[in-house]
Amino acid sequence: MVIRVTGSGVRRSLAPALLAFAATVAPAQGGTRPDSTAADSTAQRALGRVMGSVYDSVHAAPLAQAAVLVMGSSRMGFTTDRGIFSIDSIPPGTYRLRIEHPVLDSLGVQFVTDSFTLGPQQTETLSLAVPSSETLVAVSCPAARRRLGPSAIIGRVLDADTDAPVDSARVSFVWQQLSLTAGLRNVPVMRDARTDADGVFRICGIPSDVEGTLQAEKTRITTSEVKLTFQGQALIVQGLRIGNAATVAQVRDSAGQGAGRGGATAPIFSAPTIQRGQAVLIGRVLAANGQPMSGARVDVRNTESVAHTNEAGEFRLTDLPSGTQTVVARQIGFAPVDMPVNLSTRAPATVTITMSQPAQALAPVVVEAEQDRGLEAIGFNQRKRGLSGHFMTSDEIMQRGPNLLTDVFRTVPMLRVVRDGMYDYKVESARATTLGPSCVQFFVDGTLYRMVYPGDLDRMMPPSEVGAIEVYAGSAAPFEFQVAGASSCTTVLMWSKFRMNQANRRSGR
């Protein structure tokens, strides 16, 4: 069996050679096409057959629904769910088989057997296999890269609307890794690669036990981040689909632009990167027992499209960007569920989401003594002892089982959570009247936070990353957090766990 690895991911020294693997047939060069003029009644009775099996060593399973083509003839067949194929009515001659399958396309390999001669009324039996993950990684990744990590990701990036390979797309894999030089802190690590003319990418040098996210980008259009987990395996095969300038529009930059005084523009860092398009996603949200779940909030990350399920658990999202995206379902009392979906303008995508895991308080990220030191370092404990307000630690926040940050404020007496537009939420003072709402001032890690778009608060920080919250009514707020002309506003101080850890280290505690 011969497999040719294509694309720029192969080292130049290996490019002239084919990867030859043992086969059950004797190798031969070239092939001869049988003389069609000999196809008389006698030859018809003398037609041969080839049969066998194809095994996918990468996924440790039969290669099902693969196309098996007899090169040099018009005969072909398909493998069954057990990877078995049988092709009859083949005239005597010398042939090779070519195997085609999306897995092979994603690997960027061409699967061709060695030549074999088929005689009259002969049945040739072949046992074929895709090379192992370790072999593919060894061929695709230079030794210097493999020393950084023994595992790799191989896949293809295709246009979501045309299925054409996407050349020169940047594909990156990011994970968190403990760093000694950063003070025993988790820091992000990235490996990336560019796709070749066939849309194939090979990311090498990845640890064998790590969890991270994979994302593709081309001309500022991105896919969603797809979560991948290595648990000792050498290779993960993962394809991605991406939109193009005709199907995806950037609504605003990740830094945003807002009008300041005098018409000047200034960056507003609370504005997320938003993509929009013409794709549609329809689906249902179900409970663990299969019953429809009504009132669940469903959205696609980094888009403005949000919906709530009806009594049948159904939802429909429009104006979505093409490509591999992530749909998220949330319902109070349940852990959020997210899953990748491939969206296209050619037809609506469909999905079924099952929410089965109840929301639970997460285990503390730091031990209780370290958490207390962090609260002391930001002045939380001192203000709690001397001021009148509502105070919550990270443990108390997570005991509420929030899916969104605004869920945390639903039980705070001084505040209320109301809809902002059709699907987003905002936090108002409980003193709001029919004459108008009383304002709420938010400080994040000691800095005044200005919200620009509906839902900004929920997109700013997940509840699991909040270390502490303080809420003060009117002039009861600490002097350093009072805003001129806004003494009647309710003041909310939010402290991230990262900020608390920094303050803890600076204080030398």
C-alpha positions as CSV (number, residue, x, y, z in Angstrom):
1,M,0.0,0.0,0.0
2,V,1.3,3.4,-0.9
3,I,0.2,6.7,0.7
4,R,1.4,10.1,-0.6
5,V,1.3,13.0,1.8
6,T,0.6,16.2,0.1
7,G,1.0,19.8,1.1
8,S,3.7,22.1,2.6
9,G,3.5,20.3,5.9
10,V,5.9,17.5,4.6
11,R,9.6,18.2,4.9
12,R,11.3,18.8,1.7
13,S,13.7,15.8,2.2
14,L,10.6,13.6,2.2
15,A,8.7,15.2,-0.6
16,P,10.3,13.2,-3.5
17,A,9.5,9.9,-1.8
18,L,6.1,8.2,-1.2
19,L,5.4,6.7,2.2
20,A,5.5,3.0,1.4
21,F,3.8,0.6,3.8
22,A,3.6,-3.2,3.7
23,A,0.8,-4.6,1.6
24,T,-0.5,-8.0,0.8
25,V,0.4,-7.6,-2.9
26,A,3.7,-7.4,-4.7
27,P,4.7,-3.9,-5.7
28,A,4.8,-3.0,-9.4
29,Q,5.2,0.2,-11.4
30,G,2.5,1.8,-13.5
31,G,-0.6,0.0,-14.8
32,T,-2.0,-1.3,-18.1
33,R,-5.5,-0.6,-19.3
34,P,-7.3,-3.8,-20.5
35,D,-8.1,-3.9,-24.2
36,S,-11.8,-3.0,-24.5
37,T,-12.0,-4.8,-27.8
38,A,-11.6,-8.1,-26.0
39,A,-14.9,-7.5,-24.1
40,D,-16.7,-10.3,-25.9
41,S,-19.0,-12.9,-24.3
42,T,-16.1,-15.1,-23.2
43,A,-14.3,-12.2,-21.5
44,Q,-17.5,-11.2,-19.8
45,R,-17.6,-14.6,-18.2
46,A,-13.9,-14.2,-17.2
47,L,-14.3,-10.9,-15.3
48,G,-12.6,-10.7,-11.9
49,R,-13.4,-9.2,-8.6
50,V,-11.5,-7.4,-5.8
51,M,-12.6,-7.3,-2.2
52,G,-11.2,-6.5,1.2
53,S,-11.3,-4.1,4.1
54,V,-10.1,-0.6,5.0
55,Y,-9.1,0.2,8.6
56,D,-8.8,3.7,10.0
57,S,-5.8,3.4,12.4
58,V,-6.1,7.1,13.5
59,H,-9.5,6.6,15.0
60,A,-9.1,2.8,15.7
61,A,-12.2,1.9,13.7
62,P,-13.2,0.6,10.2
63,L,-13.1,3.3,7.6
64,A,-16.9,3.4,6.7
65,Q,-18.5,4.9,3.6
66,A,-15.1,5.3,1.8
67,A,-15.1,5.3,-2.0
68,V,-12.9,2.6,-3.5
69,L,-11.9,3.3,-7.1
70,V,-10.3,0.8,-9.5
71,M,-7.7,3.0,-11.3
72,G,-7.6,2.3,-15.0
73,S,-11.3,1.3,-15.1
74,S,-14.7,2.7,-14.5
75,R,-15.4,0.3,-11.6
76,M,-15.8,1.5,-8.1
77,G,-17.5,0.7,-4.8
78,F,-18.0,1.8,-1.2
79,T,-17.0,0.4,2.2
80,T,-19.7,-0.7,4.6
81,D,-20.0,0.4,8.2
82,R,-17.5,-2.5,8.9
83,G,-15.1,-1.1,6.4
84,I,-15.6,-4.0,3.9
85,F,-15.8,-3.5,0.1
86,S,-16.4,-5.8,-2.9
87,I,-16.1,-4.7,-6.6
88,D,-17.0,-7.1,-9.3
89,S,-17.1,-7.1,-13.2
90,I,-13.4,-6.1,-13.5
91,P,-11.7,-7.1,-16.8
92,P,-8.4,-8.9,-16.4
93,G,-5.5,-6.5,-16.2
94,T,-3.1,-4.6,-13.9
95,Y,-4.7,-2.1,-11.5
96,R,-4.3,0.0,-8.4
97,L,-6.9,1.1,-5.9
98,R,-7.5,4.6,-4.8
99,I,-9.4,5.3,-1.5
100,E,-11.3,8.5,-1.0
101,H,-12.8,9.6,2.3
102,P,-13.2,12.9,4.2
103,V,-10.8,11.7,6.9
104,L,-8.1,11.3,4.2
105,D,-8.9,14.7,2.8
106,S,-8.6,16.2,6.3
107,L,-5.2,14.5,6.7
108,G,-4.1,15.8,3.4
109,V,-3.1,12.3,2.1
110,Q,-3.7,10.4,-1.1
111,F,-4.3,6.7,-0.4
112,V,-3.2,4.5,-3.4
113,T,-2.3,0.8,-3.3
114,D,0.5,-0.9,-5.0
115,S,-0.3,-2.4,-8.4
116,F,-1.8,-5.9,-8.6
117,T,-2.6,-8.1,-11.5
118,L,-6.1,-9.5,-11.8
119,G,-6.6,-12.7,-13.9
120,P,-9.7,-14.2,-15.5
121,Q,-12.3,-15.2,-12.9
122,Q,-9.8,-14.2,-10.1
123,T,-10.7,-12.6,-6.8
124,E,-8.1,-10.4,-5.2
125,T,-8.4,-9.8,-1.5
126,L,-6.7,-6.8,0.1
127,S,-6.4,-5.7,3.7
128,L,-5.7,-2.0,3.8
129,A,-5.1,0.5,6.6
130,V,-4.5,4.2,7.1
131,P,-1.1,4.7,8.8
132,S,-1.1,5.1,12.6
133,S,-1.2,8.5,14.3
134,E,2.4,8.2,15.4
135,T,3.5,7.5,11.8
136,L,1.5,10.5,10.4
137,V,2.9,12.8,13.1
138,A,6.5,11.6,12.4
139,V,6.1,12.4,8.7
140,S,4.2,15.7,9.1
141,C,6.3,17.3,11.9
142,P,10.0,18.1,11.9
143,A,12.0,16.6,14.8
144,A,12.6,20.0,16.3
145,R,8.9,20.6,16.6
146,R,8.2,17.1,18.0
147,R,10.7,17.9,20.8
148,L,8.3,20.7,21.9
149,G,5.5,18.2,22.3
150,P,4.8,14.7,20.8
151,S,1.2,15.4,19.6
152,A,-0.2,17.3,16.6
153,I,-3.4,18.5,15.0
154,I,-4.0,17.9,11.3
155,G,-7.0,19.1,9.3
156,R,-8.5,21.1,6.5
157,V,-10.1,24.6,6.3
158,L,-12.9,24.8,3.7
159,D,-15.1,27.6,2.6
160,A,-18.4,27.2,4.4
161,D,-20.5,28.1,1.4
162,T,-18.5,26.7,-1.6
163,D,-16.6,23.7,0.0
164,A,-13.4,25.1,-1.7
165,P,-10.1,24.7,0.1
166,V,-9.0,27.9,1.9
167,D,-5.4,28.8,1.2
168,S,-3.1,30.8,3.6
169,A,-5.6,30.7,6.5
170,R,-4.0,31.0,9.9
171,V,-5.0,28.2,12.3
172,S,-4.0,28.4,16.0
173,F,-4.3,26.2,19.0
174,V,-4.1,27.9,22.4
175,W,-3.9,26.3,25.9
176,Q,-2.9,27.3,29.4
177,Q,0.4,26.0,30.8
178,L,2.0,26.4,34.3
179,S,5.0,28.7,34.0
180,L,7.9,28.8,36.5
181,T,9.2,32.1,35.1
182,A,5.8,33.7,35.6
183,G,5.7,32.8,39.3
184,L,4.0,29.4,39.0
185,R,1.1,31.0,37.1
186,N,-0.8,29.6,34.2
187,V,0.1,31.5,31.0
188,P,-1.3,31.0,27.5
189,V,0.7,29.0,25.0
190,M,0.1,29.0,21.2
191,R,1.0,26.9,18.3
192,D,-0.1,27.9,14.8
193,A,0.2,27.0,11.1
194,R,-0.9,28.2,7.7
195,T,-3.1,26.2,5.4
196,D,-1.6,25.1,2.0
197,A,-3.3,25.2,-1.4
198,D,-5.4,22.2,-0.4
199,G,-6.6,23.9,2.8
200,V,-4.5,21.5,4.9
201,F,-2.8,22.6,8.1
202,R,-0.5,20.7,10.5
203,I,0.1,22.1,14.0
204,C,2.9,20.3,15.7
205,G,4.7,20.4,19.1
206,I,1.6,20.0,21.3
207,P,1.8,18.2,24.7
208,S,0.0,14.8,24.9
209,D,-2.2,15.8,27.8
210,V,-3.7,19.2,27.4
211,E,-7.0,21.0,26.7
212,G,-7.2,24.0,24.5
213,T,-9.1,25.7,21.7
214,L,-8.6,25.7,17.9
215,Q,-9.5,28.6,15.7
216,A,-9.0,29.6,12.0
217,E,-8.7,33.2,10.7
218,K,-8.5,34.6,7.2
219,T,-8.7,38.3,6.3
220,R,-10.0,39.1,9.8
221,I,-12.9,36.6,9.5
222,T,-12.7,33.9,12.1
223,T,-14.3,30.7,13.1
224,S,-15.4,30.1,16.7
225,E,-13.0,28.5,19.1
226,V,-13.4,24.7,19.0
227,K,-12.4,22.9,22.2
228,L,-10.0,20.0,21.8
229,T,-8.6,17.7,24.5
230,F,-5.5,15.5,24.2
231,Q,-5.5,12.6,26.6
232,G,-2.4,10.7,25.6
233,Q,-3.2,10.5,21.8
234,A,-0.6,11.5,19.3
235,L,-3.0,13.1,16.7
236,I,-6.4,14.8,16.5
237,V,-8.0,15.3,13.1
238,Q,-10.2,18.4,13.1
239,G,-11.6,20.2,10.1
240,L,-12.9,23.8,10.1
241,R,-15.2,25.8,7.9
242,I,-14.9,29.5,7.5
243,G,-16.9,32.2,5.9
244,N,-15.8,34.8,3.4
245,A,-16.2,38.5,2.8
246,A,-19.5,37.9,0.9
247,T,-21.1,35.9,3.7
248,V,-19.6,37.4,6.9
249,A,-19.6,41.1,8.0
250,Q,-17.7,42.6,10.9
251,V,-20.2,44.6,12.9
252,R,-17.5,46.3,15.1
253,D,-13.9,45.8,16.1
254,S,-12.9,44.0,19.3
255,A,-11.8,47.4,20.7
256,G,-14.8,49.2,19.3
257,Q,-14.9,52.9,18.5
258,G,-17.1,55.4,20.3
259,A,-17.7,59.1,19.9
260,G,-16.2,61.2,22.6
261,R,-16.6,64.9,23.3
262,G,-16.3,67.2,20.4
263,G,-17.0,64.4,17.9
264,A,-13.6,62.7,18.6
265,T,-13.4,59.0,18.6
266,A,-11.9,56.9,21.4
267,P,-11.6,53.2,22.0
268,I,-14.3,51.5,24.0
269,F,-12.9,48.3,25.3
270,S,-16.2,46.8,26.4
271,A,-17.3,46.3,22.8
272,P,-16.7,42.7,21.6
273,T,-15.9,41.5,18.1
274,I,-19.2,40.7,16.5
275,Q,-19.8,38.9,13.2
276,R,-23.0,38.8,11.1
277,G,-24.1,37.0,8.0
278,Q,-27.1,35.3,6.3
279,A,-26.8,31.8,7.8
280,V,-29.7,30.3,9.8
281,L,-29.6,27.8,12.7
282,I,-32.7,26.0,13.9
283,G,-33.0,23.4,16.7
284,R,-34.4,22.2,20.0
285,V,-33.3,22.2,23.6
286,L,-34.2,19.2,25.6
287,A,-33.9,18.0,29.2
288,A,-32.2,14.8,30.1
289,N,-35.4,12.9,29.9
290,G,-36.1,14.1,26.4
291,Q,-38.8,16.6,27.3
292,P,-38.6,20.0,25.6
293,M,-37.2,22.8,27.7
294,S,-39.0,26.1,27.2
295,G,-37.5,29.6,28.1
296,A,-33.9,28.5,27.6
297,R,-31.7,31.2,26.2
298,V,-29.8,30.2,23.0
299,D,-27.1,32.3,21.3
300,V,-24.1,31.9,19.0
301,R,-20.9,33.2,20.4
302,N,-19.6,36.5,19.0
303,T,-22.9,37.3,17.3
304,E,-25.9,39.5,18.2
305,S,-28.4,36.7,17.5
306,V,-30.2,35.4,20.6
307,A,-33.4,33.5,21.0
308,H,-35.5,31.9,23.8
309,T,-37.0,28.4,23.2
310,N,-40.8,28.1,22.9
311,E,-43.0,25.5,24.7
312,A,-41.8,22.8,22.3
313,G,-38.2,23.7,23.1
314,E,-37.7,25.1,19.6
315,F,-35.6,28.0,18.6
316,R,-34.5,29.8,15.4
317,L,-31.4,32.1,15.0
318,T,-30.9,34.2,11.9
319,D,-28.3,36.7,10.7
320,L,-25.4,34.3,11.6
321,P,-21.9,34.2,10.1
322,S,-21.0,31.2,7.9
323,G,-18.4,28.8,9.2
324,T,-17.7,26.7,12.3
325,Q,-19.4,28.6,15.2
326,T,-20.4,27.7,18.8
327,V,-24.0,27.6,19.9
328,V,-24.6,28.0,23.7
329,A,-27.8,27.2,25.6
330,R,-28.4,28.6,29.1
331,Q,-31.1,28.0,31.6
332,I,-31.2,29.0,35.3
333,G,-30.5,25.9,37.4
334,F,-28.5,24.1,34.7
335,A,-24.9,24.2,33.6
336,P,-24.5,26.0,30.2
337,V,-24.1,23.7,27.2
338,D,-22.0,24.7,24.2
339,M,-21.3,22.8,21.0
340,P,-19.8,23.5,17.6
341,V,-22.0,23.9,14.5
342,N,-21.2,24.4,10.8
343,L,-23.2,27.2,9.4
344,S,-23.8,28.0,5.7
345,T,-26.0,30.2,3.5
346,R,-26.9,27.2,1.4
347,A,-29.3,25.7,3.9
348,P,-30.3,26.2,7.6
349,A,-28.2,24.1,10.0
350,T,-30.0,22.0,12.6
351,V,-29.0,21.0,16.1
352,T,-30.4,19.3,19.2
353,I,-29.0,20.4,22.6
354,T,-29.6,18.4,25.7
355,M,-29.2,20.1,29.1
356,S,-28.7,17.5,31.8
357,Q,-26.2,18.8,34.3
358,P,-27.5,20.9,37.1
359,A,-25.6,24.1,37.9
360,Q,-23.3,23.5,40.9
361,A,-21.1,25.8,42.9
362,L,-17.5,25.4,41.6
363,A,-14.7,24.3,43.8
364,P,-12.7,27.3,45.1
365,V,-9.8,28.1,42.8
366,V,-7.6,29.0,45.8
367,V,-7.5,27.7,49.3
368,E,-9.6,29.6,51.8
369,A,-6.6,31.3,53.5
370,E,-5.3,32.6,50.1
371,Q,-8.8,33.9,49.2
372,D,-9.0,35.7,52.5
373,R,-5.6,37.3,51.9
374,G,-6.8,38.4,48.5
375,L,-9.9,40.0,50.0
376,E,-7.8,41.8,52.6
377,A,-5.4,43.0,49.9
378,I,-8.1,44.8,47.9
379,G,-9.7,46.3,51.0
380,F,-12.8,44.2,50.8
381,N,-12.7,43.0,54.4
382,Q,-12.0,46.5,55.8
383,R,-14.9,48.0,53.9
384,K,-17.2,45.2,54.9
385,R,-16.4,45.9,58.6
386,G,-16.8,49.6,58.4
387,L,-19.4,50.4,55.6
388,S,-23.0,49.6,54.9
389,G,-23.5,47.6,51.7
390,H,-24.0,44.2,50.2
391,F,-20.9,42.0,50.0
392,M,-20.4,38.7,48.2
393,T,-17.2,36.5,48.0
394,S,-16.6,34.1,45.1
395,D,-18.0,31.2,47.0
396,E,-21.2,33.1,47.7
397,I,-21.4,34.1,44.1
398,M,-21.1,30.6,42.8
399,Q,-23.6,29.2,45.3
400,R,-26.3,31.1,43.3
401,G,-25.5,28.8,40.3
402,P,-25.4,31.8,37.8
403,N,-25.1,31.2,34.1
404,L,-24.7,34.9,33.3
405,L,-23.1,37.7,35.4
406,T,-26.5,39.5,35.6
407,D,-27.9,36.4,37.3
408,V,-25.7,37.2,40.3
409,F,-27.5,40.5,40.9
410,R,-31.1,39.1,40.8
411,T,-30.9,38.5,44.6
412,V,-29.3,41.7,45.6
413,P,-31.9,43.9,47.5
414,M,-30.6,47.2,46.0
415,L,-30.7,46.0,42.4
416,R,-33.0,44.5,39.9
417,V,-32.3,42.8,36.5
418,V,-34.5,43.7,33.6
419,R,-34.5,43.1,29.8
420,D,-32.4,45.4,27.6
421,G,-33.8,45.0,24.1
422,M,-35.4,41.7,23.1
423,Y,-32.9,39.2,24.6
424,D,-30.2,41.0,26.7
425,Y,-30.3,42.1,30.3
426,K,-29.2,45.1,32.3
427,V,-29.0,45.9,36.0
428,E,-31.0,48.8,37.4
429,S,-31.3,50.3,40.9
430,A,-34.3,48.9,42.8
431,R,-35.2,52.6,43.4
432,A,-36.2,53.0,39.8
433,T,-39.7,54.5,39.4
434,T,-42.0,55.3,36.5
435,L,-40.3,58.6,36.3
436,G,-37.1,56.9,35.2
437,P,-34.5,54.4,36.5
438,S,-31.9,55.4,39.1
439,C,-28.4,54.9,37.7
440,V,-25.9,52.2,38.6
441,Q,-22.2,52.9,38.4
442,F,-19.9,49.8,37.8
443,F,-16.3,49.7,38.8
444,V,-14.2,46.7,37.6
445,D,-10.9,46.2,39.5
446,G,-11.1,49.8,40.7
447,T,-11.8,51.4,37.3
448,L,-15.1,52.9,36.2
449,Y,-16.7,50.6,33.6
450,R,-18.8,52.2,30.8
451,M,-21.2,49.9,29.1
452,V,-21.9,50.8,25.4
453,Y,-24.1,48.0,24.0
454,P,-26.9,45.9,25.4
455,G,-25.6,42.8,27.1
456,D,-22.1,44.2,27.6
457,L,-22.2,43.3,31.3
458,D,-22.8,39.6,30.6
459,R,-20.0,39.6,28.0
460,M,-17.5,41.3,30.2
461,M,-16.6,38.5,32.6
462,P,-18.0,35.0,33.4
463,P,-19.2,34.6,37.0
464,S,-16.6,32.0,37.7
465,E,-13.8,34.7,37.3
466,V,-15.3,37.1,39.8
467,G,-13.5,37.1,43.1
468,A,-15.8,39.5,45.0
469,I,-18.7,42.0,44.6
470,E,-19.6,45.1,46.7
471,V,-22.9,47.0,46.3
472,Y,-23.5,50.4,47.9
473,A,-26.6,52.6,47.8
474,G,-26.0,56.3,46.9
475,S,-23.6,58.2,49.1
476,A,-22.7,55.1,51.1
477,A,-20.1,54.2,48.5
478,P,-16.5,54.6,49.5
479,F,-15.2,58.1,48.7
480,E,-12.6,56.8,46.1
481,F,-15.5,55.2,44.1
482,Q,-17.9,58.1,44.0
483,V,-18.5,59.9,40.7
484,A,-19.0,63.6,40.6
485,G,-22.7,64.5,40.0
486,A,-23.8,60.8,40.6
487,S,-24.1,60.7,44.3
488,S,-27.6,59.1,44.1
489,C,-26.4,56.2,41.9
490,T,-26.0,52.7,43.2
491,T,-22.3,51.7,43.1
492,V,-21.2,48.2,42.2
493,L,-17.6,47.2,42.7
494,M,-16.5,43.9,41.0
495,W,-13.1,42.4,41.6
496,S,-11.6,39.7,39.4
497,K,-9.8,36.8,40.9
498,F,-6.8,37.8,38.8
499,R,-6.7,41.3,40.3
500,M,-7.1,39.9,43.8
501,N,-4.1,37.5,43.2
502,Q,-2.0,40.4,41.9
503,A,-2.9,42.6,45.0
504,N,-2.0,39.7,47.2
505,R,1.5,39.3,45.7
506,R,2.2,43.0,45.7
507,S,1.3,43.2,49.4
508,G,3.8,40.4,50.1
509,R,1.3,38.4,52.1
